[in-house]
Amino acid sequence: MLHPIALANTHMECRYLNETLPVLTDLLAFEKMAEVPGEATLKHPNTDWLLIVHEGGEGASVKEMHNHWGVRVAKKQEVDAAYEYLNAHKEKYGLKQIGKPSYSHGSYSVYFLEPGTNGWEIECYEDVLRKEREWGRRGGVRAPHWDTPLSPERFTGRGYVPQGFTHGTLACGDIKASWDFYAKVLGLEVHQANDHVVYVKHPKTKCYVVCAVRKERKTNSPNFRFTIQLESKEAVATAHRWLESGKGLGITELRDLHVDGSVASFLLSDPDRNWWEVSSK
């Protein structure tokens, strides 16, 4: 089993950065940390998790909505305000498939597709959190993902404030097999939401991955992945050797180990061909 110190970041593939980045910064409160040709790194001011966006051009495939990412607002009325704002500005930002706000897994959410082919959710757990026992359940994924709320002045004129970058999502075929892989191979926590959905996270980081059973699943590019951080490049090299020699672990593909200075990393795909990265940074 791997011994990660964090679920450190997530990677997303879009068609063109100049189409997708305004959606992330103007509508979801991300801030751009760095940009090089074909790639940008973003961060939400209330979240340690990084979002690395890769430019795939016209060949970037449209993701299923069950492969989306989510930000969270504090109040249910903000989801309704977000729905109105997204519809009012859909032509400006090239938004598609803006769904009406609805309840799912305890959250009240609006979903939409940005022009770079990726689904996003603006969610709220205000109703669920009226019950105090819900705050610590399921690894605390439904509790607020921020210590200090962002001031409305940080995100004015929209009627909603994304307070945290909370989650990404994956699809699987067999929830038990996926659960075993995430816990016994990747070394992550797994919490059951219902018979068809689990939450996957690291105990020391608030971000999480929703894994849901889907009969039909696409195989996405390695540019769609989640990064598990180990304590050192030596630990990453040891992990690669263990996975390379391990049989019956459920890995469908293991890529080569890459070392660049103090950073070591490699890619692997899980039983459902979802991509993960193991890195020392």
VEXDOSE-894150 format. One record per residue: residue in one letter; x, z, y of N, C-alpha, C in turn. Coordinates in steps of 0.2 Angstrom, whole numbers, plus 2048, in hexadecimal, padded with zeros to 3 digits. Each point is the difference from the previous one (the first is absolute). Example, Ala and Ser with C-alpha at 12.3 -4.5 7.8 and 13.67 -1.06 7.14 Angstrom:
<recs>
a8428277E47FC800806804800806 s7FE7FC8058048018067FC803805 
</recs>
This chain:
<recs>
m8048007FA7FC800806804800806 l7FE7FC8058048008077FE807803 h8058018057FE8078048017FE807 p7FA7FD8038007FD807800806805 i8037FF8067FF8058057FB7FE805 a7FD7FA8007FB7FE8047FD7F97FE l7FA7FF8027FD7F98008017FE807 a8057FC8018037FF8067FD7FB805 n7FE7FA7FD7FE7FB8047FC7FB7FC t7FD7FB8037FC7FB7FD8017F9803 h8007FB7FC8017F98027FA7FC800 m7FF7FC8057FB7FB8018027F9801 e7FD7FB7FD8017F98027FB7FD804 c8027FD8057FB7FD8048027F8801 r7FC7FC8038027F9801805800806 y7FE802806804800806800806803 l8068038028008068047FD800806 n8007FA8047FD8008067F8801800 e7FD7FE7FA7F98017FF7FE8077FE t8048037FC7FF8077FD802806804 l8067FF8038028068047FB803805 p7FD7FB8047FB8038057FA8037FD v7FE7FF7FA7FB8037FD8028077FE l8068017FE8038077FE801804806 t8037FD8058028048067F9801805 d7FC7FB8017FB8018057FA8037FD l7FF7FF7F97F98027FD8018067FB l8078027FE8018057FB805805802 a8027FF8068058058048078017FD f8027FA7FC8078007FE8057FF806 e8068027FF8057FE8058067FC7FC k8027FB8048057FC7FD807804800 m8048017FB8068038008067FB800 a7FF7FB7FD8057FB7FF7FD7F97FE e8047FB8027FE7F97FE8067FC7FF v8007FC7FB8057FB7FE7FC7FA7FE p8037FA8007FD7FA7FE7FC8017F9 g7FA7FF8007FC8017FA7FE8077FE e8028058037FE8077FE800804806 a7FB8058007FF8058057FF8077FD t8028058037FF8077FD7FC803805 l7FA8037FE7FC8048047FF8077FE k7FE8048057FE8077FE7FA803804 h7FC8047FD7FB803804803806803 p7FE8028068048068037FE8077FD n7FB8007FC7FE8067FC8028007F9 t8047FB7FD8017FF7F98077FE7FF d8048047FB8067FE7FF8017F97FC w7FB7FF7FC8007FA7FC8017FA804 l8057FB7FE8017FA8047FC7FA7FC l7FE7FB8057FD7FA7FD8057FA802 i8027FD7FB8057FA8017FC7FA7FF v7FF7FC8047FC7FA8008057FA7FF h7FF7FC7FB8047FA7FE7FB7F9802 e8047FC8037FC7F98028017FB7FA g7FA7FE7FD8007FC7FA7FE7F9802 g7FE7FF8067FE7F98027F97FE7FD e7FE7FA8007FA7FE7FD7FF8017F9 g8068017FC8008027F97FE8077FE a7FF8048057FE8077FF7F98007FD s7FF8037FB7F98007FC7FC805804 v7F97FE8007FB8058028008067FB k8008068038008067FB7F88027FF e7FF8027FA7F98037FF7FF806804 m7FA8028027FF8058048028077FD h8008007F98038067FD807800800 n8047FC803807801802800800808 h7FE806803800801807804806802 w8008018068038068037FB803805 g8028078017FB803804803805805 v7FC8018068018058057FA804801 r8018068037FB8058007FE802807 v7FA8018017FD8038077FD8067FE a7FF8048057FE8077FF7F8801800 k7FD7FC8037F88008017FD7FA7FD k7FA8017FD7FC7FB7FD7FE7FB805 q7FF8028067FD7FC8058067FB802 e8068017FF8067FC8028007FA7FB v7FD8017FA8007FA7FB7FB7FB803 d7FA8038027FB7FB8038037FD806 a8048038058037FD8068057FB7FE a8048017FA8057FC7FE7FC7F97FE y7FB8017FC7FC7FA7FE7FE7FC806 e7FD8038057FE7FC8068067FD804 y8058048008067FD8048037FA7FC l8018017F98027FA7FC7FC7FA801 n7FA8018007FB7FA8008017FD807 a8008048058017FD8078067FD801 h8058017FC8077FD8028037FC7F9 k7FB7FE7FC8027FD7FA8037F9801 e7FE7FC8058037FA802807800803 k8018058048068018038068027FB y7FE8047FB8058027FB7FF7FC7F9 g7FC7FB8007FF7FD7FA7FD8047FA l7FC8048017FE8057FA7FA7FC7FC k8008027FA7FB7FD7FB7FD8067FC q7FB7FE7FD7FC8057FB800807803 i7FD8018067FF8078027FA8037FD g8018047FC7FA8037FC7FD806804 k7F98017FF7FD8058048028077FD p8008058048038077FE7FB8027FA s8048037FB7FD8027FA8048067FD y7FD8037FB8038067FD8037FD7F9 s8068037FF8047FE7FA8058067FE h7FF8037FA8058057FE800806805 g7FA8018038008068058017FE807 s8037FA8018027FE8077FA7FC803 y8008008067FC7FB8048047FB804 s8007FA7FE8057FB8027FD7FA802 v8057FC8047FF7F98018067FC7FE y7FE7FB7FC8067FB7FD8007FA804 f8067FD8018007F98038077FD7FD l8007F98018067FC7FE8037FE806 e8078018008047FD8068027F97FF p8027FC8058017F97FF8067FF7FB g8048057FF8067FF7FB7FE8017F9 t7FA8017FE7FD8007F97FF8077FE n8018058048008077FD7FA804802 g7FD8047FB7FB804802802807803 w7FC8028058018078037FA804800 e8008068007FB805800801805805 i7FB8018048008068057FB8057FD e8028067FE7FC8057FC7FF806804 c7FC8047FD7FE8078037FE8047FA y8028068007FE8057FB7FC806803 e7FE7FF8067FD8068047FA8037FC d7FC7FC7FD7FA8037FC8038047FA v8047FE7FC8038037FA803807802 l8048008068048058027FC806803 r7FA7FF8007FB8068028008057FB k8027FE7FA8018057FA807802800 e8028068018078028008037FF7FA r7FD8007FA8038007FA8037F97FF e7FE7FB8048027F97FF8077FF803 w8028058058067FE8038068007FC g8008047FB8068017FB8007FC7FA r7FA7FD7FF7FF7FD7F98037F9800 r8017FD7FA8037FA7FF8077FF804 g8048058008067FF804800800807 g7FA8028037FF8008077FF7FA803 v7FF7FA7FC8007FA8037FA7FF805 r7FB8048007FA7FF804801804806 a8048058008028048068037FC806 p8008038068037FC8058077FF7FF h8037FA8018077FE7FF804800806 w7FE8058058048018067FF807802 d8068028038008078027FD801807 t8027FB8057FD8008077FD7F9801 p7F98008017FD7FA8018037FC806 l8007FA8008027FB8057FA801806 s8038008067FB8008067FD7FA800 p7F98008027FD7FA8028037FB805 e8048038048047FC8058057FC7FD r8028027F98057FB7FD7FD7FA7FD f7F98008007FD7FA7FD7F97FF804 t8017FE8067FA8008047FB7FA7FF g7FA8008027FC7FB8017FD7FD7FA r8008047FA7FE7FD7FA7FA8047FD g8008078027FB8047FD8028037F9 y8067FF7FE8038037FA807801800 v8038057FD8078018008038007F9 p8047FC7FD8028017F9805805801 q7FF8067FC8048068008068007FB g7FF7FB7FB8068007FB7FF7FA7FC f8067FE7FD8007FB7FB8008037F9 t7FB8007FD7FF8047FA8017FD7F9 h7FE7FA7FF8017FD7F98017F97FF g8027FE7FA7FF7F97FE7FC8007F9 t7FF7FA7FE7FC8007F98037FB7FB l7FF8027FA8027FB7FA7FA8007FC a8007FA7FC7FB7FF7FA8038017FA c7FC8037FB8038017F97FB7FE7FB g8027FF7FA7FB7FE7FB7FE8067FB d8058057FF7FF8067FC802806804 i7FB8048028028058058048057FC k8008017FA8048057FC8077FE7FF a8017F97FF8077FE7FF803800807 s7FC7FE805803800807802808802 w7FC8047FF8018078018068037FD d8017FE7F98068027FD8067FD803 f8007FA8028067FC803802804806 y7FB8018058028038068028077FF a7FE8047FC8028077FF8068007FC k8007FD7FA8068017FB8067FB801 v7FF7FB8048057FB801803801807 l7FB7FF805802800807801807803 g7FD8057FC8018078027FB802806 l7FB7FD8017FB8018067FA8057FD e7FD8038057FA8047FF7FA7FB7FF v7FB8017FB7FA7FC8007FA805800 h7FB7FE8047FA8048017FA7FC7FF q7FC8027FC7FA7FC7FE7FB801806 a7FD7FA8027FB7FF8057F98007FC n8007FB7FB7FA7FF7FC8027FD7F9 d7FC7FE7FC8027FD7FA8047F9801 h7FF7FD8058047F9801805800806 v8018068038058008068048067FF v8078008018048058018047FF806 y8038068038048008068078027FD v8057FC8038078017FE804802806 k8048057FF8048028068068047FE h8048028058058057FF7FE806803 p8028067FD7FD806803802802807 k8067FD8028038028067FE7FB806 t7FD7FB7FE7FE7FB8057F87FF800 k7FD7FF8067F98008007FD7F97FE c8037FB8017FE7F97FE7FF7FF7F9 y7FB7FC7FE7FF7FF7F97FE7F97FE v7FF7FF7FA7FE7F97FE7FA8017FC v7FA7FC8017FA8007FC8017FB7FB c7FF8027FA8007FB7FA7F98007FD a7FD7FA8007F97FF7FE8007FB7FA v7FC8017FB7FF7FC7FB7FC7F9802 r8037FB7FF7FD7F98018017FB7FB k7FA7FD7FE8017FB7FA8047FA802 e7FF7FE8068047FA802806803805 r8067FE7FF8058028048057FA801 k8028008068057FB8028078037FF t8057FC7FF8078028008037FE806 n8028058048037FE807807800800 s8037FD806807800801803806800 p8078017FF803806801800803807 n7FE7FB8057FF8038067FB804801 f7FB8017FB7FB8058008028057FB r8038068038038057FC800807803 f8018057FC8018078038078027FE t8038048048078027FF8008087FF i8038017FA8028077FE807802802 q8018058048078028028038057FB l8067FF7FE8048057FC805803804 e8048057FE8048048058067FD801 s8037FB7FC8067FD8018017F97FD k8057FC8028017FA7FC8028017F9 e8038057FF8028027F97FA8017FC a7FB8048037FA8017FC7FC7F97FF v8007FC8047FD7F97FF8037FC7FB a8078008008047FD7FA7FE8037FA t8008077FF7FE8037FA7F97FE7FE a7FB8008057F97FE7FE8007F97FD h8047FC8038007F97FE8027FF7F9 r8058047FE8037FF7F97FB8037FB w7FC8068027FB8037FC7FB7FB7FF l7FD7FD8057FB7FB7FF8027FA7FC e8067FE8018037FA7FD8008017F8 s8028067FE8008017F97FA8037FD g7FB8028047FA8037FE7FB7FB7FD k7FD8017FA7FB7FC7FD7FA803800 g7FA7FC8017FA8037FF7FE804807 l8037FF8057FF8048067FA7FC804 g7FF7FA7FF7FA7FC8038037FC806 i8067FF8018037FC8057FF7F97FE t7FD7FC8048007F97FF8057FB802 e8048038058067FC803805805803 l8068007FF8058048048057FB803 r8018018068047FC804807803800 d8057FC802807803800801805806 l8058057FE8028058058047FD806 h7FE8018068047FE806803806804 v8068008018048058048027FD807 d7FF8038058027FE807802806803 g8078028008028068037FE8067FD s7FC8048047FE8067FD7F97FF7FD v7FD7FA8007F97FF7FE8007FC7F9 a7FD8037FB7FF7FC7FA7F87FF7FF s7FE7FB7FD7F97FF7FF7FF7FA7FA f7FA8017FE7FE7FA7FB7F8800800 l7FD7FB7FD7F97FF8007FE8007F8 l7FA8027FF7FD8007FA7F97FF800 s7FD7FD7FB7F87FF8007FD8057FA d7FB8028027FC8057FB7FC7FD7FB p7FC8037FC7FD7FD7FB7FB7FB802 d7FD8008067FC7FB8038037FB805 r8078007FF8047FB8047FF802808 n7FF806802801802807807802801 w8037FE806807801801801807803 w8068037FE8028068038087FF802 e8028048058078008018038077FF v8068007FD8038078008067FF804 s8018058058067FF805802807802 s8078008028038068037FE801807 k7FC7FB8037FF8018077F97FE802 
</recs>
